[in-house]
Amino acid sequence: MPEAYRDLAPSVIDLLAGYQIERHIRRERDDGPNMLKKEVCLTPEFTALWDRIKPKTTYRVEFKTDELVQRAVAGIRRMTRIEKPHITVSAGQIGVEKGGVSTRAVSVAEEQIEYGNRAAPDLLAYLQNETELTRSTLVRILKESGRLGDFFNNPQRFLDAVAAILKYELHRLLVDGIKYERLAGAGSEAEWEMLLFKNEELINYLTALPVSKSVYEYVVYDSEVEREFAKRLDEREDIKLFIKLPSWFTVDTPVGSYNPDWAILKHDEQALYMVRETKGTRDFMKLRTSEADKVRCGQKHFEALGVPFDVVVTADGV
């Protein structure tokens, strides 16, 4: 606003906010079809690549209860102390003036809440529902942690913090001890069907790269790393075919479904069929996050199928 009208800024803002401008504009897009190359899908190269990656798997996990208890106890002991809740009451004055609304603080008071003799929530039932661990295992963990006293300071905060620690440690053991086995039989229950590839997909050309060595005319990328990866693969003579695996192509894991990035056919004296995950850093697999856990499970899934899998930063890693 010009200097002479600065005092009117709050009123102008209120007026413009009432029009909800975001309802009348949208982010620029350039939508269009992404055609499936049926001639590529019928080639022996695609059939050979698809036959290797299409089987589905089932998994089982093995871990020792003692190891879970040991990890969970250590995690809860390191947990930040659960303090008693505080209520802060702030009082102030509001003035409506020509230039807008003004405020002035008057007082601030703080009060600590004592839990007292109120009925405590069912600690074991809550944690059992959150983690699916047995009551005996939960009792053992809580007793050995020495932190039960914090429960009476703020029961719900204690329950949420402990549940988060238990789930984190449980996921670590599940991922480390997971084993995949290929499902027997044929059909949609045991393998991904090629018919799921749509003849045409609606895409945003602003986030798509035209390519010649894939099953679609465009590869839709989610990051600059993926765009450069696809561009380089399409340029290389030793890469005969590559596929950005569709969102429906997933691997079941204990921490959620995993959608791998790329299936690739490389011809270097002999045909090499592989799956690659693109990330911004090679250290990604060292992370202990749910996304990294999914990739680790995906790696074991493809090991069960005999398909080489790796995490790469650039196409030079293929």
Secondary structure, 3 states (H helix, E strand, C coil): CCHHHHHHHHHHHHHHHCCCHHHCCCCCCCEEEEEECHHHHCCHHHHHHHHHHCECEEEEECCCHHHHHHHHHHHHHCCCCCCCCEEEEEEEEEEEECCEEEEEEEEEEEEECCCCCCCCCCHHHHHHHHHCCCHHHHHHHHHHHCCHHHHHCCHHHHHHHHHHHHHHHHHHHHHHCEEEEECCCCCCCCECCHHHCCCEEEEEHHHEEECCCCCECEEECCCHHHHHHHHHHHHCCCEEEEEECCCCCCECCCCCCECCCEEEEEECCCEEEEEEEECCCHHHHHCCCHHHHHHHHHHHHHHHHCCCEEEECCHHHC
